[in-house]
């Protein structure tokens, strides 16, 4: 969850990023949007009979934030 926030923060703090300030500006907006979309994201973990998605939830890959 909070994929946009994690991605913005990771790119802002990435050592190869010359100027991370655009990503820092984007981080609060990503946080707000991720918060609004949180109920949709959580529905992926619900069983089908409770309104959840019928597809299997696979969580792999992504940016490594914690080092």
Secondary structure, DSSP 4 states (H G I P E B T S, - for coil): --HHHHHHHHHHT-TT-S--HHHHHHHHHHHHHHHHTHHHHHGGGS-GGGT--SSPP----S-----
